[in-house]
């Protein structure tokens, strides 16, 4: 037993020695085999050994292959931007759209974006215009593969030396590639990418198609792209009607359009046109005798100072709306014609009403800006004024600016109370101090009248009543109603929401009041009815008979319209009354008199007017019942001249009738107190109220309240 135990370590030792021997022999054999393989490789490669003059040529060829491989990798890397550009289709960007705007009757009112027109075929363009282009830009256009090698090398040398001559070496295809895809920076990288794009264009388009694209896309100065748009802009002609002298002047614009634009430097433009004529002769396209008349009688551009006065604030807004429509419908063209809802006559009325009031009385009230939006009862925008002077400021105060509406927001509060609580204008409510936490709004004059009707509280713009109503209905439902009616801007729901502490735009206030004008149906303002390409293909058309959502019940609308009628006939907005027209509305003034509003409508039109200052500085006691109401009335008086006066929903209008409410002017300023009534006048008002009671349930409280002489209710704190 002991002998077996002693033999085990010996067996293990002999096993390790065998493994070690195998490993050593394997490594030795592998190394010998590797050596033999290397020897055979050397013997094989020795067959290719060259010496003498042959070695020189082999080395040259080998280096050429190495550097060629490196160059291919580098060129592939440089070509990647070109591949990305062609794959993304960035040449059709929204900012490159050309849009012609028409008014509601089809008359052109202005343009936005680039001026471009690709509707004229290449074979319809004047032959001398095409020849002038080829002679000046690329005489070998129909011979090369997209890159004029000699011209490109010349341009690279010119760039390297810093020269700025007009003798560019780029072919028409290269220039088109730059116009479609690239910027005008003068770098080696851009030229390489341009070369790749040029080859891509040659592979995908034939020569005539490339030439047509170039003639349509080349920048010609003055915001014009293409010879068709340039001919119309500079000469007031169709491109098919231009003369040889005019064609030479157009062809001279390709290389330096800003320098040689005829409306910038006519002498330089004519000198450049003369060079183009010389190029045509040198290229053999024309003889000297054929260009003599064009040299002696150079082209003359038309005077652009007589351009029509466009509704520029509206066009800026409509252009953004158009781009959204184009992208939503995935239109592939760049040139569009847009039929809008604007009425040029009403637009001029709106501009006159706003600007004349500011010019005449703006200094007295320390107010410098105003805005107005006018729509019909279906929401079609008929006029938009975004400020006093578009030339000085393109900021559109009717769209972009959001200001607090003050008491002009109160119709949302009353309408929600009528809908939710079932109240009526004749219902009574207590005008008394009310607090939400530590916030206690007050009426103007810090006094209260006790029990009063909703009709009287609305007409006198009492503050405590809408706050009380907002407590009963909740502020969130009021905010939701305002958004459903047309307010698109989000605002915080605060305790003072009932007094109009929210940010709204003039456009949205117009849309919201249009709900009342339309009998309770959603009436979002719109300005575009039809979009087509320049060739006539339909892109978008608004459906006039599309169903509309009901926002308010007819009873609520009738009650609100009647209440807003009392604001105009005898309340805070008396200056907005239009003789012979059933006009209704609501005034609004904000803290420290920073904003003043009048929003209202007739049976024909809806309009909201805002007055204030861009820097939010306070005005001199400007209220909604003064300048905004005056401007609104002035416009409505213009607009209803020689026009059928349509009835207003919920308002029984009698031209001779005058209903006097408790506050004859917006009691927001101490100098606007109502005049004293004689006893006879008071009795007359009471008799009038009693007669109305039998026919108009909501008008009964008027006579009972008309004897109150203290002005109550400022728009807000």
Secondary structure, 3 states (H helix, E strand, C coil): CHHHHHHHHHHHHHHHHHHHHHHHHHHHHHHHHHHHHHHHHHHHHHHHCCCCHHHHHHHHHHHHHHHHHHHHHHHHHHHHHHHHHHHHCHHHCHHHCEEEEECCCCCEEEEEECEECCCCCHHHCCHHHHHHHHHHHCCCCCCCCCCCHHHHHHHHHHHHHCCCCCCCCCCHHHHHHHHHHCCCCCCHHHHHHHHHHHHHHHHHCCHHHHHHHHHHHCECCCCEECHHHHHHHHHCCCHHHCCHHHHHHHHCCCCCHHHHCCCCCHHHHHHHHHHHHHHHHHCCCCCHHHHHHHHHCCCCCCCHHHCCCCCHHHHHHHHHHHHHHHHHHCCCCCEEEEEECCCHHHHHHHHHHHHHHHHHHHHHHCCCEEEEEEEECCCEEEEEECCCCCCCCCCCCCCCCCEECHHHHHHHHHHHHHHHHCCCCCCEEEECCCCECCECCCCCCCCCCEEEEHHHHHHCCCHHHHHHHHHHHCHHHHHHHHHHHCCCCCCCCCCCHHHCCCEECHHHHHHHHHHHHCCCECCCCECEEEEEECCCCEEEECCCCCCCCECCCHHHHHHHHHHHHHHHHHCCEHHHCCCCCCCEEEEEECHHHCEEEEEEECCCEEEEEEEECCCCCCCCCCCHHHHHHHHHHHHHHHHCCCCCCCCCCCCCCCCCCCCCCCCCECCCCCCCCCCCCCHHHHHHHHHHHHHHHCCCHHHCHHHHHCCCCCCCCCCCC
